[in-house]
Amino acid sequence: MKRIALLLLVIGAALVALPLYFENGAKRPYQGWVEADLLFIGPETAGRLTSVTVAEGDPVESGAPIFGQDDTTAKAAVAARTANLAALQAQYQQAVIAQKRPEEITILQASERQAEAELALAVQDLQRARALADAGTVTRANLDAAVATEAANRAALDNIRGQIVLARLPSRDEAIKQMEETVAVARAELDEAKDTLARLSVTAPATGTVQTVYYKAGEVVPAGRPVIALLSPDAIRIRFFVAETDMAGIERGRQVRVTCDGCPSTTARISFISTSVEYTPPEIYSLEERAKLVYRVEAVPENPQAMKPGLPVDVTLAASDPR
């Protein structure tokens, strides 16, 4: 009788503890694996590789050079556009120097008044010389000299007036502005050529470990084809699948415990929960029949360096979450 009472007491205690057991996340572990989102790094343009400075398994720091392409054509383009910019800048400086400033126009106006006075005097001298020539009191040579002086003074006045008109033309300002725009375009083209040259030397976009080297120096790489596959610790995720009936305790930010064979256990936080249900994938390592429909869940490990991509893991909800 006492044994029966004791047995009933044990069964009752188990029934009371069973909900707590499931509520605290002590359900059977979810099956999953370590997933890694590799960075596939390749050139933006097709070209021949001149160097590959890393090998598979090498750790690299962000910004470190990893491979380079033939830059002969790009360097020639930079040199040509540098020379073109220098020539246009020289033309612009000459155009600016040739343009008359207001002070120079004032000087030309003073020269114009002087030339007008000299022309007026030369006209009077010519009239006087003609009158005297008609009277026979001066020689023909004197008359010819007066005619030449009047013509020279008139030409000098016309020249000064032409300079003033040219200095005042509004098209000069437009020409200077157009030249400035031409220089700006040439400078932008030079910057573009320098950027193209710089992109031929590719650096690591993040700190990580080289997983695969697809091409060697001397081979031609098509545009966009990866040369290096890089694994960053920040790209490691724990991917596991949860049956629809167990989704009540699954939420973003929830802490989970991850264990595997031959590696220390670690914790992770759920970062992604699929909104659509899917069939159990064949990669799940299971010893018994699984639910046919599950949700994909991903968690970010707190110690990603201890996780090896492809490693099967068991995931359980943490008994207590210190959030």
C-alpha positions in Angstrom: 0.0 0.0 0.0 2.8 2.4 0.9 4.5 1.5 -2.4 1.4 2.3 -4.4 1.0 5.7 -2.6 4.7 6.5 -3.2 4.3 5.6 -6.9 1.2 7.8 -7.2 3.1 10.6 -5.5 6.0 10.3 -8.0 3.6 10.3 -10.9 1.8 13.4 -9.6 5.1 15.3 -9.2 6.1 14.4 -12.7 2.8 15.6 -14.1 3.3 18.9 -12.3 6.9 19.3 -13.4 6.2 18.3 -17.0 4.7 21.7 -18.1 7.6 23.5 -16.4 10.0 21.2 -18.1 8.7 22.2 -21.6 8.1 25.8 -20.7 11.8 26.3 -19.7 12.9 25.1 -23.1 14.0 21.6 -22.1 12.3 20.0 -25.1 14.3 17.8 -27.4 16.9 19.8 -29.2 16.2 21.2 -32.7 18.5 19.9 -35.4 20.5 22.3 -37.5 23.9 23.2 -38.8 26.4 26.1 -39.0 25.7 28.2 -42.0 28.2 30.7 -43.5 27.4 33.5 -46.0 30.6 33.8 -47.9 31.8 37.0 -49.5 32.5 36.3 -53.2 35.0 39.0 -54.3 35.6 39.6 -58.0 36.6 42.4 -60.4 34.2 44.9 -61.8 35.7 44.6 -65.3 37.1 41.7 -67.2 40.9 41.5 -67.3 44.1 39.5 -66.7 45.2 38.9 -63.1 48.7 40.1 -62.4 48.8 39.1 -58.8 46.9 37.0 -56.2 48.4 37.8 -52.8 46.5 35.4 -50.6 46.1 31.6 -50.4 43.3 29.4 -49.1 43.2 29.5 -45.3 45.0 32.8 -45.0 43.6 35.3 -42.5 43.2 38.8 -44.0 42.4 42.2 -42.5 39.8 44.6 -43.9 41.5 46.8 -46.6 44.4 44.4 -47.2 45.2 43.8 -50.9 44.1 40.4 -52.2 44.5 40.5 -56.0 45.3 42.9 -58.9 44.6 43.1 -62.6 46.6 44.4 -65.5 46.6 48.2 -65.3 48.6 49.1 -68.4 45.6 50.5 -70.3 44.2 52.3 -67.2 47.6 54.0 -66.5 47.8 55.2 -70.1 44.3 56.6 -69.8 45.3 58.5 -66.7 48.4 59.9 -68.4 46.4 61.0 -71.4 43.7 62.7 -69.4 46.3 64.4 -67.2 48.0 65.9 -70.3 44.6 66.9 -71.7 43.7 68.7 -68.5 47.0 70.5 -68.4 46.5 71.7 -71.9 43.0 73.0 -71.3 44.1 74.7 -68.1 46.9 76.5 -70.0 44.3 77.7 -72.6 42.0 78.9 -69.9 44.8 80.9 -68.3 45.6 82.5 -71.7 42.0 83.4 -72.2 41.8 85.0 -68.8 44.9 87.0 -69.4 43.8 88.2 -72.8 40.5 89.5 -71.4 40.8 93.3 -70.7 40.0 94.5 -67.2 38.0 97.7 -66.7 41.2 99.6 -65.8 42.7 98.6 -69.1 39.6 99.7 -71.0 40.0 103.1 -69.2 43.6 103.3 -70.5 42.4 102.5 -74.0 39.8 105.3 -73.8 42.5 107.7 -72.9 44.5 106.6 -75.8 41.5 107.0 -78.0 41.1 110.7 -77.0 44.8 111.3 -77.7 44.5 109.7 -81.1 41.4 111.8 -81.8 43.4 115.0 -81.0 46.3 113.9 -83.1 44.0 113.1 -86.0 42.3 116.5 -85.7 45.7 118.2 -85.9 46.8 116.0 -88.8 43.5 117.0 -90.7 44.2 120.7 -90.1 47.8 120.3 -91.3 46.6 118.5 -94.4 44.1 121.2 -95.3 46.7 123.9 -94.8 49.3 121.9 -96.9 46.7 121.6 -99.8 45.9 125.3 -99.7 49.6 126.2 -99.8 50.2 123.7 -102.6 47.5 125.2 -104.6 49.1 128.6 -104.1 52.5 127.2 -105.1 54.2 128.0 -101.8 55.0 124.4 -100.6 56.5 121.5 -102.5 54.6 118.3 -103.5 56.7 116.4 -100.9 55.4 118.5 -98.1 51.8 117.8 -99.2 52.5 114.0 -99.5 53.9 114.0 -95.9 50.8 115.8 -94.6 48.6 113.2 -96.4 50.6 110.3 -94.9 50.5 111.8 -91.4 46.7 112.2 -91.5 46.2 108.6 -92.8 48.5 107.2 -90.1 46.7 109.1 -87.3 43.3 107.9 -88.6 44.5 104.3 -88.7 45.9 104.6 -85.1 42.5 105.9 -84.0 40.6 103.1 -85.7 42.9 100.5 -84.1 42.3 101.8 -80.6 38.6 102.0 -81.1 38.7 98.4 -82.3 40.5 97.3 -79.2 37.9 99.0 -77.0 35.0 97.3 -78.9 36.8 93.9 -78.6 37.4 94.4 -74.9 33.7 95.2 -74.3 32.3 92.2 -76.2 30.0 90.1 -73.9 31.0 87.0 -75.8 34.4 87.1 -74.1 32.7 86.4 -70.8 30.8 83.5 -72.4 34.0 82.1 -73.9 35.7 82.2 -70.5 32.7 80.4 -68.9 32.7 77.8 -71.6 36.4 77.2 -71.1 35.9 76.8 -67.3 33.2 74.1 -68.0 35.6 72.4 -70.4 38.3 72.3 -67.8 35.8 70.9 -65.2 34.8 68.1 -67.6 38.4 67.2 -68.2 39.1 67.2 -64.4 36.1 64.8 -63.9 37.3 62.5 -66.7 40.7 62.4 -65.0 39.1 61.5 -61.6 37.2 58.8 -63.4 40.3 57.4 -65.0 42.1 57.4 -61.6 39.2 55.6 -60.0 39.2 52.9 -62.7 42.9 52.4 -62.1 42.4 52.1 -58.3 39.6 49.5 -58.7 42.0 47.2 -60.5 43.8 46.6 -57.2 41.2 44.9 -55.1 41.3 44.8 -51.3 39.4 42.7 -48.7 36.0 44.3 -47.8 36.0 42.7 -44.4 38.2 40.8 -41.9 38.0 37.1 -42.4 39.6 33.9 -43.7 40.2 33.0 -47.3 38.1 29.9 -48.1 38.6 29.4 -51.9 40.9 30.9 -54.6 39.2 30.4 -58.0 41.8 32.0 -60.3 45.6 32.3 -60.4 47.9 35.1 -61.6 48.0 35.2 -65.4 44.4 34.0 -65.9 41.7 36.2 -67.5 38.8 36.8 -65.2 35.3 37.8 -66.6 33.6 40.8 -65.1 31.8 39.9 -61.9 33.2 36.4 -61.6 34.6 35.7 -58.1 38.3 35.4 -57.6 38.3 35.0 -53.8 35.7 33.5 -51.4 36.1 35.1 -48.0 34.5 34.0 -44.7 33.9 36.7 -42.1 33.1 35.7 -38.5 30.2 38.1 -38.7 28.7 36.1 -41.5 28.3 32.8 -39.5 24.8 31.8 -38.5 23.2 28.9 -36.8 20.4 27.6 -39.0 17.8 25.2 -37.5 14.2 24.2 -38.1 11.3 24.4 -35.7 8.0 22.5 -36.0 4.9 24.6 -36.2 3.7 23.3 -32.9 6.9 24.6 -31.2 6.8 28.1 -32.5 5.2 29.6 -29.4 8.5 30.2 -27.7 10.4 31.3 -30.7 11.0 35.0 -31.1 13.7 37.3 -32.3 16.3 38.1 -29.7 15.6 34.9 -27.8 18.7 33.2 -26.5 19.4 29.6 -27.5 22.1 27.1 -26.6 24.1 25.4 -29.3 25.9 22.1 -28.8 27.8 19.9 -31.2 30.1 16.9 -31.2 33.7 17.8 -30.5 33.2 21.5 -29.9 32.4 23.6 -26.8 28.8 24.6 -26.4 27.9 28.3 -27.0 25.0 30.6 -26.9 23.3 32.5 -29.8 20.4 34.8 -30.3 17.7 34.4 -32.8 18.0 36.9 -35.6 15.6 35.6 -38.2 12.4 33.6 -38.3 10.9 32.6 -41.6 7.4 33.8 -42.2 6.5 30.8 -44.5 6.4 27.2 -43.7 8.6 24.7 -45.6 9.3 21.0 -45.8 12.1 19.5 -43.6 15.3 19.6 -45.7 17.3 16.4 -46.2 20.4 18.0 -44.5 18.7 17.7 -41.1 20.6 15.2 -39.0 17.8 13.2 -37.3 17.5 9.9 -35.5 13.7 9.8 -35.6 10.7 10.9 -37.6 10.4 14.7 -38.0 7.4 16.9 -38.5 7.0 17.4 -42.2 6.4 21.1 -42.0 8.8 23.4 -40.2 9.9 27.0 -40.0 13.5 28.1 -40.7 15.1 30.0 -37.9 18.6 31.6 -37.8 20.6 32.7 -34.7 23.8 34.7 -34.4 26.4 32.9 -32.2 28.2 34.9 -29.5 31.4 33.0 -30.3 31.4 32.5 -34.1 35.1 31.6 -34.2 34.3 28.3 -32.5 31.8 27.4 -35.2 32.8 25.5 -38.3 30.6 25.9 -41.4 28.6 22.8 -42.2 28.9 21.4 -38.7 25.7 19.7 -37.4 24.5 21.2 -34.2 21.7 20.8 -31.6 19.8 23.9 -30.5 17.7 24.3 -27.4 16.0 27.3 -25.9 17.9 28.7 -23.0 16.3 28.0 -19.6 16.7 31.6 -18.6 17.3 34.6 -20.8 19.3 37.5 -19.3 17.8 40.1 -21.7 
